[in-house]
Amino acid sequence: MAVRPGDGEPRLSGRAPAAGEKAGTEPEPAVVPDQETGGTPARVPDVAIRRLPVYLRALEELRAEDHEIVSSADLAARTGYSSEQIRKDLAYFGAFGTRGVGYRIDVLVDRLRHILGLDREVSIALVGAGHLGTALARYNRTRHRDVRIVAIFDSDPARIGERIEGLEIQPADAMEAVIRRLGIRLAVIAVPAGAAQAVARRLVAAGVEAILNFAPVTLQVPPGVVVQNIDLTLELQSLAYYIRPEPATG
């Protein structure tokens, strides 16, 4: 059974589920101004927002291959989403293409980067420099320029002062001051489950508005703070559904 990109994507959540509420309830859609007129805001489902980086990556690949125009059908073939879904997602943000012609790749790349806030550098704080945190920092620092880890914190005194791709690990006690000084609004939590909630509270108090959480725990955060959870165990367990037992022989 084929699974489209995004069918198993981690959710965005601004709060923990209330008592009696099923985990996984979709949060309120984001509200964005009309990209063409600046007029009446459109309400954009978070699943549509999560698809935009997929479209952007495909477009950047096409541009690197010297393509100038792309149709929604071609973009669908690259991403695994239907052309109808792509057109619907883009329509939340205004008119981009020309009927019968398609989309100018350079224009659409610029527009999507602007919509996602990637036309400026987005600074990230990473909390937790264990095996996972170290791997995340190395990957991010060597592969990404616009969404970039600029501060790493850990509570292990033995790790303080070490460098990961040129970035010094700082003590957890310095977290709030550094985040405020650098104006960081996005953070990654890569600490054990028992420490994650306390870390989240400190991040929010320091001004962080969006958290990527790798700890296997549901974080309680105030309204207006967005949490995206990535639990590798849950992802693997859900994939196990598609692995059927081998038929008995003999």
Phi and psi in degrees as GROMACS dihedral restraints (atoms count N, CA, C in turn):
[ dihedral_restraints ]
;  ai    aj    ak    al  type     phi  dphi    fc
    3     4     5     6     1   -79.2    20    10
    4     5     6     7     1   142.0    20    10
    6     7     8     9     1  -118.4    20    10
    7     8     9    10     1   123.9    20    10
    9    10    11    12     1   -69.7    20    10
   10    11    12    13     1   150.6    20    10
   12    13    14    15     1   -55.0    20    10
   13    14    15    16     1   132.8    20    10
   15    16    17    18     1   101.6    20    10
   16    17    18    19     1   -19.9    20    10
   18    19    20    21     1   -64.1    20    10
   19    20    21    22     1   -29.1    20    10
   21    22    23    24     1  -114.3    20    10
   22    23    24    25     1    23.4    20    10
   24    25    26    27     1   -69.5    20    10
   25    26    27    28     1   147.2    20    10
   27    28    29    30     1   -63.7    20    10
   28    29    30    31     1   149.6    20    10
   30    31    32    33     1   -86.3    20    10
   31    32    33    34     1   158.5    20    10
   33    34    35    36     1   -95.5    20    10
   34    35    36    37     1   136.4    20    10
   36    37    38    39     1  -146.7    20    10
   37    38    39    40     1   135.0    20    10
   39    40    41    42     1   -96.2    20    10
   40    41    42    43     1    -1.2    20    10
   42    43    44    45     1  -162.3    20    10
   43    44    45    46     1   167.3    20    10
   45    46    47    48     1   -79.3    20    10
   46    47    48    49     1   153.7    20    10
   48    49    50    51     1   -61.6    20    10
   49    50    51    52     1   140.5    20    10
   51    52    53    54     1   -73.0    20    10
   52    53    54    55     1   165.0    20    10
   54    55    56    57     1   -56.9    20    10
   55    56    57    58     1   128.8    20    10
   57    58    59    60     1    82.9    20    10
   58    59    60    61     1    -3.5    20    10
   60    61    62    63     1   -96.4    20    10
   61    62    63    64     1   134.4    20    10
   63    64    65    66     1   -67.8    20    10
   64    65    66    67     1   131.1    20    10
   66    67    68    69     1   -62.3    20    10
   67    68    69    70     1   140.8    20    10
   69    70    71    72     1   103.8    20    10
   70    71    72    73     1     1.3    20    10
   72    73    74    75     1   -59.6    20    10
   73    74    75    76     1   133.8    20    10
   75    76    77    78     1   -68.0    20    10
   76    77    78    79     1   139.5    20    10
   78    79    80    81     1   -73.3    20    10
   79    80    81    82     1   173.5    20    10
   81    82    83    84     1   -61.7    20    10
   82    83    84    85     1   139.3    20    10
   84    85    86    87     1   -60.8    20    10
   85    86    87    88     1   151.5    20    10
   87    88    89    90     1   -70.7    20    10
   88    89    90    91     1   151.2    20    10
   90    91    92    93     1  -111.9    20    10
   91    92    93    94     1   121.8    20    10
   93    94    95    96     1  -127.1    20    10
   94    95    96    97     1   145.9    20    10
   96    97    98    99     1   -69.8    20    10
   97    98    99   100     1   153.0    20    10
   99   100   101   102     1   -58.1    20    10
  100   101   102   103     1   124.4    20    10
  102   103   104   105     1   -70.5    20    10
  103   104   105   106     1   -22.7    20    10
  105   106   107   108     1   -87.6    20    10
  106   107   108   109     1   -42.1    20    10
  108   109   110   111     1  -113.3    20    10
  109   110   111   112     1   -16.6    20    10
  111   112   113   114     1    73.4    20    10
  112   113   114   115     1    13.3    20    10
  114   115   116   117     1   -88.9    20    10
  115   116   117   118     1  -132.3    20    10
  117   118   119   120     1   -55.3    20    10
  118   119   120   121     1   126.0    20    10
  120   121   122   123     1   -67.2    20    10
  121   122   123   124     1   149.6    20    10
  123   124   125   126     1  -104.6    20    10
  124   125   126   127     1   145.9    20    10
  126   127   128   129     1   -95.7    20    10
  127   128   129   130     1   118.7    20    10
  129   130   131   132     1  -109.3    20    10
  130   131   132   133     1   121.9    20    10
  132   133   134   135     1   -60.7    20    10
  133   134   135   136     1   143.8    20    10
  135   136   137   138     1   -64.3    20    10
  136   137   138   139     1   -27.5    20    10
  138   139   140   141     1   -65.7    20    10
  139   140   141   142     1   -32.5    20    10
  141   142   143   144     1   -69.0    20    10
  142   143   144   145     1   -40.6    20    10
  144   145   146   147     1   -61.8    20    10
  145   146   147   148     1   -40.1    20    10
  147   148   149   150     1   -68.2    20    10
  148   149   150   151     1   -21.6    20    10
  150   151   152   153     1   -80.9    20    10
  151   152   153   154     1   -22.5    20    10
  153   154   155   156     1   -57.8    20    10
  154   155   156   157     1   -43.4    20    10
  156   157   158   159     1   -62.9    20    10
  157   158   159   160     1   -28.9    20    10
  159   160   161   162     1   -65.9    20    10
  160   161   162   163     1   -44.7    20    10
  162   163   164   165     1   -62.6    20    10
  163   164   165   166     1   -42.3    20    10
  165   166   167   168     1   -61.8    20    10
  166   167   168   169     1   -44.6    20    10
  168   169   170   171     1   -61.4    20    10
  169   170   171   172     1   -43.1    20    10
  171   172   173   174     1   -63.0    20    10
  172   173   174   175     1   -40.8    20    10
  174   175   176   177     1   -65.2    20    10
  175   176   177   178     1   -40.5    20    10
  177   178   179   180     1   -66.6    20    10
  178   179   180   181     1   -34.2    20    10
  180   181   182   183     1   -65.3    20    10
  181   182   183   184     1   -43.1    20    10
  183   184   185   186     1   -63.2    20    10
  184   185   186   187     1   -41.0    20    10
  186   187   188   189     1   -63.6    20    10
  187   188   189   190     1   -39.3    20    10
  189   190   191   192     1   -65.1    20    10
  190   191   192   193     1   -22.5    20    10
  192   193   194   195     1   -91.7    20    10
  193   194   195   196     1    10.8    20    10
  195   196   197   198     1    71.5    20    10
  196   197   198   199     1    22.4    20    10
  198   199   200   201     1   -80.0    20    10
  199   200   201   202     1   148.1    20    10
  201   202   203   204     1  -114.9    20    10
  202   203   204   205     1   -31.1    20    10
  204   205   206   207     1  -125.0    20    10
  205   206   207   208     1   143.0    20    10
  207   208   209   210     1  -137.9    20    10
  208   209   210   211     1   140.5    20    10
  210   211   212   213     1   -92.2    20    10
  211   212   213   214     1   163.2    20    10
  213   214   215   216     1   -64.3    20    10
  214   215   216   217     1   -29.9    20    10
  216   217   218   219     1   -66.7    20    10
  217   218   219   220     1   -41.9    20    10
  219   220   221   222     1   -65.3    20    10
  220   221   222   223     1   -40.2    20    10
  222   223   224   225     1   -66.8    20    10
  223   224   225   226     1   -35.1    20    10
  225   226   227   228     1   -63.1    20    10
  226   227   228   229     1   -41.6    20    10
  228   229   230   231     1   -63.9    20    10
  229   230   231   232     1   -30.7    20    10
  231   232   233   234     1   -79.0    20    10
  232   233   234   235     1   -30.1    20    10
  234   235   236   237     1  -107.5    20    10
  235   236   237   238     1   -22.1    20    10
  237   238   239   240     1    90.3    20    10
  238   239   240   241     1    -5.1    20    10
  240   241   242   243     1   -91.8    20    10
  241   242   243   244     1   158.2    20    10
  243   244   245   246     1   -74.5    20    10
  244   245   246   247     1   154.9    20    10
  246   247   248   249     1   -62.6    20    10
  247   248   249   250     1   -33.6    20    10
  249   250   251   252     1   -64.1    20    10
  250   251   252   253     1   -41.8    20    10
  252   253   254   255     1   -64.2    20    10
  253   254   255   256     1   -41.9    20    10
  255   256   257   258     1   -62.3    20    10
  256   257   258   259     1   -46.9    20    10
  258   259   260   261     1   -62.7    20    10
  259   260   261   262     1   -39.4    20    10
  261   262   263   264     1   -64.9    20    10
  262   263   264   265     1   -44.5    20    10
  264   265   266   267     1   -62.3    20    10
  265   266   267   268     1   -45.3    20    10
  267   268   269   270     1   -67.3    20    10
  268   269   270   271     1   -31.9    20    10
  270   271   272   273     1   -65.4    20    10
  271   272   273   274     1   -21.8    20    10
  273   274   275   276     1   -60.2    20    10
  274   275   276   277     1   -25.1    20    10
  276   277   278   279     1  -111.4    20    10
  277   278   279   280     1     8.9    20    10
  279   280   281   282     1   119.6    20    10
  280   281   282   283     1  -172.2    20    10
  282   283   284   285     1   -92.6    20    10
  283   284   285   286     1   128.1    20    10
  285   286   287   288     1  -117.8    20    10
  286   287   288   289     1   -42.3    20    10
  288   289   290   291     1  -103.0    20    10
  289   290   291   292     1   178.9    20    10
  291   292   293   294     1  -119.2    20    10
  292   293   294   295     1   124.8    20    10
  294   295   296   297     1   -56.4    20    10
  295   296   297   298     1   132.2    20    10
  297   298   299   300     1    83.4    20    10
  298   299   300   301     1    -9.1    20    10
  300   301   302   303     1  -115.7    20    10
  301   302   303   304     1   -52.2    20    10
  303   304   305   306     1   118.2    20    10
  304   305   306   307     1  -155.8    20    10
  306   307   308   309     1  -111.0    20    10
  307   308   309   310     1   136.9    20    10
  309   310   311   312     1   -74.3    20    10
  310   311   312   313     1   119.6    20    10
  312   313   314   315     1   -62.4    20    10
  313   314   315   316     1   -44.5    20    10
  315   316   317   318     1   -63.1    20    10
  316   317   318   319     1   -38.6    20    10
  318   319   320   321     1   -67.8    20    10
  319   320   321   322     1   -45.1    20    10
  321   322   323   324     1   -67.7    20    10
  322   323   324   325     1   -36.6    20    10
  324   325   326   327     1   -59.9    20    10
  325   326   327   328     1   -48.3    20    10
  327   328   329   330     1   -61.8    20    10
  328   329   330   331     1   -41.5    20    10
  330   331   332   333     1   -67.4    20    10
  331   332   333   334     1   -42.9    20    10
  333   334   335   336     1   -66.7    20    10
  334   335   336   337     1   -39.2    20    10
  336   337   338   339     1   -62.8    20    10
  337   338   339   340     1   -38.0    20    10
  339   340   341   342     1   -67.3    20    10
  340   341   342   343     1   -45.6    20    10
  342   343   344   345     1   -58.9    20    10
  343   344   345   346     1   -42.2    20    10
  345   346   347   348     1   -80.5    20    10
  346   347   348   349     1    -5.0    20    10
  348   349   350   351     1    78.5    20    10
  349   350   351   352     1    20.4    20    10
  351   352   353   354     1   -94.0    20    10
  352   353   354   355     1     5.9    20    10
  354   355   356   357     1   -83.4    20    10
  355   356   357   358     1     8.2    20    10
  357   358   359   360     1  -140.4    20    10
  358   359   360   361     1   162.0    20    10
  360   361   362   363     1   -75.8    20    10
  361   362   363   364     1   129.2    20    10
  363   364   365   366     1  -100.9    20    10
  364   365   366   367     1   117.9    20    10
  366   367   368   369     1   -89.3    20    10
  367   368   369   370     1   138.7    20    10
  369   370   371   372     1  -124.9    20    10
  370   371   372   373     1   141.9    20    10
  372   373   374   375     1  -103.4    20    10
  373   374   375   376     1   134.9    20    10
  375   376   377   378     1  -110.8    20    10
  376   377   378   379     1   124.2    20    10
  378   379   380   381     1  -110.5    20    10
  379   380   381   382     1   114.2    20    10
  381   382   383   384     1   114.2    20    10
  382   383   384   385     1   110.4    20    10
  384   385   386   387     1  -114.1    20    10
  385   386   387   388     1    34.2    20    10
  387   388   389   390     1   -74.6    20    10
  388   389   390   391     1  -159.3    20    10
  390   391   392   393     1   -60.1    20    10
  391   392   393   394     1   -46.4    20    10
  393   394   395   396     1   -66.6    20    10
  394   395   396   397     1   -48.9    20    10
  396   397   398   399     1   -60.2    20    10
  397   398   399   400     1   -41.1    20    10
  399   400   401   402     1   -63.5    20    10
  400   401   402   403     1   -43.1    20    10
  402   403   404   405     1   -63.6    20    10
  403   404   405   406     1   -41.8    20    10
  405   406   407   408     1   -62.2    20    10
  406   407   408   409     1   -44.3    20    10
  408   409   410   411     1   -64.3    20    10
  409   410   411   412     1   -43.0    20    10
  411   412   413   414     1   -63.3    20    10
  412   413   414   415     1   -43.7    20    10
  414   415   416   417     1   -64.4    20    10
  415   416   417   418     1   -47.1    20    10
  417   418   419   420     1   -65.1    20    10
  418   419   420   421     1   -43.6    20    10
  420   421   422   423     1   -70.5    20    10
  421   422   423   424     1   -24.3    20    10
  423   424   425   426     1   -97.8    20    10
  424   425   426   427     1   -15.8    20    10
  426   427   428   429     1  -116.4    20    10
  427   428   429   430     1   -20.7    20    10
  429   430   431   432     1  -121.8    20    10
  430   431   432   433     1   139.7    20    10
  432   433   434   435     1  -113.5    20    10
  433   434   435   436     1   -30.3    20    10
  435   436   437   438     1   -92.6    20    10
  436   437   438   439     1   -31.0    20    10
  438   439   440   441     1  -115.9    20    10
  439   440   441   442     1    99.4    20    10
  441   442   443   444     1  -131.6    20    10
  442   443   444   445     1   131.5    20    10
  444   445   446   447     1   -70.1    20    10
  445   446   447   448     1   124.2    20    10
  447   448   449   450     1  -119.3    20    10
  448   449   450   451     1    -5.7    20    10
  450   451   452   453     1  -150.7    20    10
  451   452   453   454     1   135.0    20    10
  453   454   455   456     1  -125.2    20    10
  454   455   456   457     1   134.3    20    10
  456   457   458   459     1  -127.6    20    10
  457   458   459   460     1   146.6    20    10
  459   460   461   462     1  -151.4    20    10
  460   461   462   463     1   154.8    20    10
  462   463   464   465     1   -96.6    20    10
  463   464   465   466     1    -4.2    20    10
  465   466   467   468     1   -84.8    20    10
  466   467   468   469     1   113.7    20    10
  468   469   470   471     1   -57.0    20    10
  469   470   471   472     1   -28.3    20    10
  471   472   473   474     1   -69.8    20    10
  472   473   474   475     1   -21.1    20    10
  474   475   476   477     1   -92.2    20    10
  475   476   477   478     1   -17.8    20    10
  477   478   479   480     1   -62.7    20    10
  478   479   480   481     1   131.9    20    10
  480   481   482   483     1    95.0    20    10
  481   482   483   484     1   -17.5    20    10
  483   484   485   486     1   -66.4    20    10
  484   485   486   487     1   159.0    20    10
  486   487   488   489     1  -119.8    20    10
  487   488   489   490     1   138.6    20    10
  489   490   491   492     1  -119.5    20    10
  490   491   492   493     1   113.5    20    10
  492   493   494   495     1    49.2    20    10
  493   494   495   496     1    43.3    20    10
  495   496   497   498     1    86.7    20    10
  496   497   498   499     1    -4.8    20    10
  498   499   500   501     1  -105.5    20    10
  499   500   501   502     1   124.6    20    10
  501   502   503   504     1   -77.4    20    10
  502   503   504   505     1   135.2    20    10
  504   505   506   507     1   -74.7    20    10
  505   506   507   508     1   127.3    20    10
  507   508   509   510     1  -107.8    20    10
  508   509   510   511     1   156.3    20    10
  510   511   512   513     1   -66.9    20    10
  511   512   513   514     1   146.0    20    10
  513   514   515   516     1   -59.2    20    10
  514   515   516   517     1   -28.4    20    10
  516   517   518   519     1   -62.8    20    10
  517   518   519   520     1   -22.8    20    10
  519   520   521   522     1   -89.8    20    10
  520   521   522   523     1     0.6    20    10
  522   523   524   525     1   -57.0    20    10
  523   524   525   526     1   -54.6    20    10
  525   526   527   528     1   -60.7    20    10
  526   527   528   529     1   -44.9    20    10
  528   529   530   531     1   -63.9    20    10
  529   530   531   532     1   -42.9    20    10
  531   532   533   534     1   -68.0    20    10
  532   533   534   535     1   -42.9    20    10
  534   535   536   537     1   -61.7    20    10
  535   536   537   538     1   -42.8    20    10
  537   538   539   540     1   -66.4    20    10
  538   539   540   541     1   -41.7    20    10
  540   541   542   543     1   -64.9    20    10
  541   542   543   544     1   -38.0    20    10
  543   544   545   546     1   -89.3    20    10
  544   545   546   547     1    -5.7    20    10
  546   547   548   549     1    66.9    20    10
  547   548   549   550     1    33.9    20    10
  549   550   551   552     1   -76.2    20    10
  550   551   552   553     1   133.7    20    10
  552   553   554   555     1  -123.1    20    10
  553   554   555   556     1    -2.0    20    10
  555   556   557   558     1  -129.7    20    10
  556   557   558   559     1   135.6    20    10
  558   559   560   561     1  -139.6    20    10
  559   560   561   562     1   156.2    20    10
  561   562   563   564     1  -116.6    20    10
  562   563   564   565     1   130.5    20    10
  564   565   566   567     1  -104.7    20    10
  565   566   567   568     1   119.5    20    10
  567   568   569   570     1  -133.1    20    10
  568   569   570   571     1    53.8    20    10
  570   571   572   573     1  -117.8    20    10
  571   572   573   574     1   166.7    20    10
  573   574   575   576     1   -59.1    20    10
  574   575   576   577     1   156.0    20    10
  576   577   578   579     1   -55.4    20    10
  577   578   579   580     1   -38.9    20    10
  579   580   581   582     1   -66.2    20    10
  580   581   582   583     1   -20.7    20    10
  582   583   584   585     1  -102.0    20    10
  583   584   585   586     1   -10.7    20    10
  585   586   587   588     1   -65.3    20    10
  586   587   588   589     1   -42.1    20    10
  588   589   590   591     1   -64.7    20    10
  589   590   591   592     1   -42.7    20    10
  591   592   593   594     1   -63.7    20    10
  592   593   594   595     1   -39.3    20    10
  594   595   596   597     1   -63.3    20    10
  595   596   597   598     1   -43.8    20    10
  597   598   599   600     1   -59.8    20    10
  598   599   600   601     1   -43.2    20    10
  600   601   602   603     1   -59.9    20    10
  601   602   603   604     1   -43.0    20    10
  603   604   605   606     1   -67.8    20    10
  604   605   606   607     1   -39.1    20    10
  606   607   608   609     1   -62.4    20    10
  607   608   609   610     1   -46.0    20    10
  609   610   611   612     1   -62.9    20    10
  610   611   612   613     1   -42.1    20    10
  612   613   614   615     1   -62.6    20    10
  613   614   615   616     1   -28.1    20    10
  615   616   617   618     1   -84.5    20    10
  616   617   618   619     1    -6.2    20    10
  618   619   620   621     1   111.4    20    10
  619   620   621   622     1     4.8    20    10
  621   622   623   624     1   -71.6    20    10
  622   623   624   625     1   135.1    20    10
  624   625   626   627     1  -114.1    20    10
  625   626   627   628     1   -11.9    20    10
  627   628   629   630     1  -143.0    20    10
  628   629   630   631     1   135.1    20    10
  630   631   632   633     1  -130.7    20    10
  631   632   633   634     1   131.6    20    10
  633   634   635   636     1  -100.3    20    10
  634   635   636   637     1   114.4    20    10
  636   637   638   639     1  -109.2    20    10
  637   638   639   640     1   116.2    20    10
  639   640   641   642     1   -96.6    20    10
  640   641   642   643     1    -5.3    20    10
  642   643   644   645     1   -75.9    20    10
  643   644   645   646     1   139.4    20    10
  645   646   647   648     1   -78.8    20    10
  646   647   648   649     1    65.0    20    10
  648   649   650   651     1  -154.2    20    10
  649   650   651   652     1   147.8    20    10
  651   652   653   654     1   -85.3    20    10
  652   653   654   655     1   119.6    20    10
  654   655   656   657     1   -84.8    20    10
  655   656   657   658     1   140.8    20    10
  657   658   659   660     1   -95.7    20    10
  658   659   660   661     1   116.7    20    10
  660   661   662   663     1  -133.1    20    10
  661   662   663   664     1   156.9    20    10
  663   664   665   666     1   -69.7    20    10
  664   665   666   667     1   160.9    20    10
  666   667   668   669     1   -56.6    20    10
  667   668   669   670     1   141.9    20    10
  669   670   671   672     1    95.5    20    10
  670   671   672   673     1   -13.3    20    10
  672   673   674   675     1  -100.0    20    10
  673   674   675   676     1   128.5    20    10
  675   676   677   678     1  -102.2    20    10
  676   677   678   679     1   132.6    20    10
  678   679   680   681     1  -120.8    20    10
  679   680   681   682     1   130.0    20    10
  681   682   683   684     1  -113.7    20    10
  682   683   684   685     1   122.3    20    10
  684   685   686   687     1   -99.4    20    10
  685   686   687   688     1   133.2    20    10
  687   688   689   690     1  -126.0    20    10
  688   689   690   691     1   104.9    20    10
  690   691   692   693     1  -109.9    20    10
  691   692   693   694     1   106.0    20    10
  693   694   695   696     1   -61.8    20    10
  694   695   696   697     1   -35.0    20    10
  696   697   698   699     1   -64.4    20    10
  697   698   699   700     1   -45.3    20    10
  699   700   701   702     1   -64.0    20    10
  700   701   702   703     1   -38.8    20    10
  702   703   704   705     1   -62.6    20    10
  703   704   705   706     1   -43.0    20    10
  705   706   707   708     1   -67.8    20    10
  706   707   708   709     1   -38.3    20    10
  708   709   710   711     1   -63.6    20    10
  709   710   711   712     1   -39.6    20    10
  711   712   713   714     1   -68.4    20    10
  712   713   714   715     1   -35.4    20    10
  714   715   716   717     1   -66.9    20    10
  715   716   717   718     1   -28.5    20    10
  717   718   719   720     1   -60.7    20    10
  718   719   720   721     1   -24.5    20    10
  720   721   722   723     1   -57.6    20    10
  721   722   723   724     1   -35.3    20    10
  723   724   725   726     1   -84.9    20    10
  724   725   726   727     1    -7.0    20    10
  726   727   728   729     1   -95.8    20    10
  727   728   729   730     1    99.9    20    10
  729   730   731   732     1   -85.3    20    10
  730   731   732   733     1   147.3    20    10
  732   733   734   735     1   -60.2    20    10
  733   734   735   736     1   145.5    20    10
  735   736   737   738     1   -64.9    20    10
  736   737   738   739     1   138.3    20    10
  738   739   740   741     1   -62.9    20    10
  739   740   741   742     1   143.3    20    10
  741   742   743   744     1   -64.8    20    10
  742   743   744   745     1   141.4    20    10
  744   745   746   747     1  -115.4    20    10
  745   746   747   748     1   157.1    20    10
